[in-house]
Amino acid sequence: FSELENAKEKNLIFDIDVIGGLNIKRKFKEQSLTIFIKPPSLDELEKRLKNRNSETDSNIKIRVDKAKDEMLLADKFDYIVENDILEKSYKEVFKLVNNFINE
């Protein structure tokens, strides 16, 4: 957290797991914006991971199981964005971040 505390007057964006995001939110409640990026469904997540051809079936199962657990914590984030259509999701996240920065 020392890097974050020393980053005053800067806007930082992290792509981190759910627990990391919640830890940052707990420590920097008013200075942080948390966005949970949610797959349209676990089946769709599994399909996307398989289509990448970059992981074994066992790694895919581990990731889907982890996502299932993480989705139970989504309501602890400031916003939930469903990643159904990439361009739409990107615009929504961009708008949320931009609004937060310019408050």
Backbone as CSV, one residue per row, in Angstrom:
resi,resn,N_x,N_y,N_z,CA_x,CA_y,CA_z,C_x,C_y,C_z
1,PHE,0.801,-1.203,0.000,0.000,0.000,0.000,0.845,1.269,0.000
2,SER,2.127,1.158,0.309,2.964,2.352,0.376,3.045,3.051,-0.979
3,GLU,3.053,2.282,-2.084,3.071,2.882,-3.414,1.824,3.724,-3.640
4,LEU,0.691,3.241,-3.143,-0.560,3.975,-3.304,-0.562,5.247,-2.473
5,GLU,-0.052,5.146,-1.262,-0.017,6.320,-0.394,0.910,7.399,-0.944
6,ASN,1.949,7.002,-1.663,2.896,7.951,-2.246,2.448,8.488,-3.593
7,ALA,1.337,8.020,-4.101,0.871,8.404,-5.434,-0.142,9.533,-5.378
8,LYS,-0.039,10.391,-4.387,-0.971,11.515,-4.269,-0.935,12.348,-5.552
9,GLU,-2.076,12.908,-5.902,-2.223,13.740,-7.098,-2.097,12.942,-8.397
10,LYS,-2.183,11.639,-8.320,-2.129,10.801,-9.516,-3.353,9.909,-9.537
11,ASN,-3.760,9.529,-10.708,-4.847,8.569,-10.862,-4.238,7.252,-11.317
12,LEU,-4.474,6.207,-10.544,-3.928,4.892,-10.846,-5.066,3.950,-11.200
13,ILE,-4.822,3.085,-12.150,-5.804,2.069,-12.527,-5.141,0.711,-12.361
14,PHE,-5.834,-0.180,-11.655,-5.329,-1.524,-11.415,-6.288,-2.542,-12.017
15,ASP,-5.731,-3.574,-12.576,-6.492,-4.751,-13.013,-6.065,-5.863,-12.065
16,ILE,-6.854,-6.033,-10.996,-6.472,-6.976,-9.947,-7.641,-7.879,-9.598
17,ASP,-7.347,-8.905,-8.833,-8.407,-9.834,-8.458,-9.346,-9.200,-7.431
18,VAL,-10.420,-9.886,-7.162,-11.482,-9.367,-6.300,-10.974,-9.031,-4.902
19,ILE,-10.222,-9.918,-4.294,-9.728,-9.674,-2.938,-8.818,-8.452,-2.906
20,GLY,-7.951,-8.322,-3.900,-7.083,-7.143,-3.978,-7.891,-5.864,-4.113
21,GLY,-8.916,-5.891,-4.950,-9.775,-4.723,-5.127,-10.486,-4.333,-3.850
22,LEU,-10.990,-5.328,-3.144,-11.688,-5.047,-1.883,-10.734,-4.528,-0.819
23,ASN,-9.501,-5.028,-0.822,-8.500,-4.535,0.140,-8.159,-3.071,-0.117
24,ILE,-8.002,-2.713,-1.379,-7.726,-1.315,-1.716,-8.914,-0.441,-1.323
25,LYS,-10.124,-0.909,-1.600,-11.322,-0.141,-1.251,-11.424,0.056,0.261
26,ARG,-11.082,-0.968,1.007,-11.140,-0.877,2.465,-10.147,0.181,2.981
27,LYS,-8.968,0.220,2.401,-7.917,1.145,2.864,-8.126,2.572,2.334
28,PHE,-8.632,2.699,1.110,-8.771,4.002,0.454,-10.222,4.224,0.019
29,LYS,-11.128,4.114,0.950,-12.564,4.112,0.661,-13.018,5.266,-0.230
30,GLU,-12.743,6.482,0.168,-13.231,7.654,-0.576,-12.386,7.978,-1.807
31,GLN,-11.155,7.506,-1.830,-10.259,7.840,-2.935,-10.226,6.767,-4.013
32,SER,-11.081,5.759,-3.888,-11.016,4.671,-4.870,-12.390,4.403,-5.473
33,LEU,-12.344,3.883,-6.660,-13.531,3.441,-7.387,-13.290,1.984,-7.748
34,THR,-14.216,1.118,-7.356,-14.061,-0.294,-7.698,-15.139,-0.688,-8.697
35,ILE,-14.707,-1.392,-9.725,-15.617,-1.859,-10.773,-15.401,-3.353,-10.940
36,PHE,-16.463,-4.111,-10.768,-16.409,-5.553,-10.960,-16.798,-5.835,-12.406
37,ILE,-15.895,-6.453,-13.150,-16.170,-6.821,-14.535,-16.698,-8.245,-14.522
38,LYS,-17.970,-8.378,-14.876,-18.691,-9.645,-14.753,-18.896,-10.276,-16.133
39,PRO,-18.631,-11.559,-16.254,-18.936,-12.224,-17.526,-20.456,-12.355,-17.685
40,PRO,-20.944,-12.462,-18.913,-22.383,-12.634,-19.117,-22.925,-13.865,-18.388
41,SER,-22.110,-14.902,-18.316,-22.460,-16.133,-17.595,-21.180,-16.931,-17.398
42,LEU,-21.250,-17.895,-16.508,-20.078,-18.762,-16.313,-19.843,-19.633,-17.543
43,ASP,-20.925,-20.028,-18.207,-20.779,-20.813,-19.439,-20.062,-20.003,-20.511
44,GLU,-20.432,-18.735,-20.635,-19.787,-17.869,-21.627,-18.322,-17.649,-21.274
45,LEU,-18.026,-17.471,-19.991,-16.634,-17.326,-19.559,-15.827,-18.559,-19.957
46,GLU,-16.367,-19.726,-19.664,-15.670,-20.972,-20.010,-15.454,-21.068,-21.525
47,LYS,-16.459,-20.711,-22.286,-16.361,-20.747,-23.750,-15.265,-19.801,-24.241
48,ARG,-15.219,-18.595,-23.688,-14.194,-17.617,-24.092,-12.799,-18.124,-23.758
49,LEU,-12.648,-18.691,-22.571,-11.336,-19.215,-22.183,-10.909,-20.358,-23.091
50,LYS,-11.844,-21.237,-23.431,-11.520,-22.353,-24.334,-11.136,-21.846,-25.719
51,ASN,-11.833,-20.821,-26.198,-11.557,-20.282,-27.534,-10.182,-19.621,-27.637
52,ARG,-9.634,-19.220,-26.530,-8.291,-18.620,-26.527,-7.208,-19.652,-26.818
53,ASN,-7.494,-20.911,-26.511,-6.511,-21.992,-26.696,-5.192,-21.710,-26.003
54,SER,-5.263,-21.074,-24.827,-4.026,-20.739,-24.127,-3.900,-21.434,-22.777
55,GLU,-4.923,-22.194,-22.381,-4.897,-22.838,-21.074,-5.401,-24.269,-21.173
56,THR,-4.953,-25.062,-20.218,-5.417,-26.444,-20.167,-6.845,-26.487,-19.634
57,ASP,-7.518,-27.594,-19.850,-8.877,-27.760,-19.338,-8.913,-27.637,-17.818
58,SER,-7.894,-28.145,-17.137,-7.884,-28.054,-15.675,-7.705,-26.606,-15.210
59,ASN,-6.878,-25.829,-15.926,-6.724,-24.410,-15.578,-8.014,-23.635,-15.842
60,ILE,-8.701,-23.987,-16.900,-9.978,-23.337,-17.204,-10.980,-23.625,-16.096
61,LYS,-11.027,-24.864,-15.643,-11.944,-25.223,-14.556,-11.623,-24.425,-13.293
62,ILE,-10.335,-24.301,-12.980,-9.917,-23.534,-11.812,-10.367,-22.082,-11.945
63,ARG,-10.176,-21.491,-13.123,-10.550,-20.087,-13.331,-12.060,-19.888,-13.249
64,VAL,-12.820,-20.819,-13.812,-14.280,-20.706,-13.761,-14.774,-20.869,-12.326
65,ASP,-14.197,-21.812,-11.597,-14.577,-21.993,-10.192,-14.251,-20.749,-9.370
66,LYS,-13.094,-20.143,-9.634,-12.710,-18.918,-8.928,-13.676,-17.788,-9.273
67,ALA,-14.028,-17.685,-10.539,-14.968,-16.642,-10.977,-16.317,-16.807,-10.295
68,LYS,-16.735,-18.039,-10.143,-18.008,-18.331,-9.464,-17.979,-17.791,-8.036
69,ASP,-16.884,-18.028,-7.328,-16.737,-17.522,-5.960,-16.649,-15.993,-5.942
70,GLU,-15.893,-15.437,-6.891,-15.725,-13.987,-6.933,-17.040,-13.273,-7.242
71,MET,-17.878,-13.873,-8.052,-19.150,-13.245,-8.392,-20.044,-13.071,-7.171
72,LEU,-19.833,-13.861,-6.159,-20.592,-13.713,-4.916,-20.220,-12.430,-4.175
73,LEU,-19.076,-11.853,-4.509,-18.604,-10.634,-3.861,-18.830,-9.380,-4.703
74,ALA,-19.413,-9.542,-5.878,-19.573,-8.423,-6.808,-20.320,-7.251,-6.195
75,ASP,-21.295,-7.523,-5.358,-22.104,-6.438,-4.779,-21.328,-5.577,-3.786
76,LYS,-20.115,-5.954,-3.454,-19.277,-5.160,-2.558,-18.500,-4.080,-3.324
77,PHE,-18.587,-4.119,-4.647,-17.909,-3.141,-5.497,-18.829,-1.954,-5.739
78,ASP,-18.240,-0.834,-6.137,-19.041,0.359,-6.407,-19.961,0.154,-7.611
79,TYR,-19.456,-0.527,-8.618,-20.230,-0.774,-9.835,-19.949,-2.171,-10.348
80,ILE,-20.920,-2.703,-11.069,-20.758,-3.986,-11.764,-21.008,-3.712,-13.240
81,VAL,-20.061,-4.104,-14.070,-20.199,-3.947,-15.511,-20.163,-5.336,-16.127
82,GLU,-21.205,-5.659,-16.864,-21.234,-6.960,-17.540,-20.471,-6.854,-18.854
83,ASN,-19.500,-7.722,-19.014,-18.669,-7.738,-20.214,-19.324,-8.612,-21.280
84,ASP,-20.429,-8.132,-21.814,-21.118,-8.891,-22.847,-20.635,-8.489,-24.233
85,ILE,-20.596,-7.196,-24.503,-20.081,-6.676,-25.773,-18.910,-5.764,-25.428
86,LEU,-17.738,-6.112,-25.886,-16.507,-5.437,-25.460,-16.589,-3.926,-25.599
87,GLU,-16.984,-3.424,-26.758,-17.021,-1.977,-26.981,-17.984,-1.287,-26.012
88,LYS,-19.136,-1.886,-25.780,-20.126,-1.331,-24.846,-19.572,-1.330,-23.423
89,SER,-18.948,-2.417,-23.027,-18.378,-2.523,-21.680,-17.252,-1.513,-21.492
90,TYR,-16.420,-1.378,-22.506,-15.320,-0.417,-22.460,-15.854,0.999,-22.254
91,LYS,-16.872,1.368,-23.019,-17.448,2.718,-22.900,-18.037,2.945,-21.516
92,GLU,-18.681,1.942,-20.972,-19.282,2.073,-19.648,-18.206,2.267,-18.575
93,VAL,-17.150,1.467,-18.637,-16.054,1.600,-17.671,-15.382,2.959,-17.831
94,PHE,-15.135,3.366,-19.058,-14.496,4.658,-19.316,-15.327,5.789,-18.710
95,LYS,-16.632,5.739,-18.899,-17.527,6.768,-18.363,-17.485,6.789,-16.829
96,LEU,-17.530,5.615,-16.209,-17.473,5.539,-14.743,-16.177,6.127,-14.198
97,VAL,-15.065,5.760,-14.816,-13.758,6.252,-14.363,-13.663,7.758,-14.594
98,ASN,-14.075,8.209,-15.750,-14.018,9.628,-16.067,-14.866,10.452,-15.097
99,ASN,-16.058,9.986,-14.804,-16.921,10.683,-13.851,-16.291,10.736,-12.465
100,PHE,-15.668,9.633,-12.042,-15.030,9.577,-10.733,-13.864,10.566,-10.648
101,ILE,-13.049,10.602,-11.678,-11.879,11.481,-11.695,-12.303,12.951,-11.683
102,ASN,-13.390,13.248,-12.367,-13.812,14.648,-12.514,-14.828,15.103,-11.466
103,GLU,-15.042,14.319,-10.439,-15.975,14.729,-9.362,-15.422,15.872,-8.570
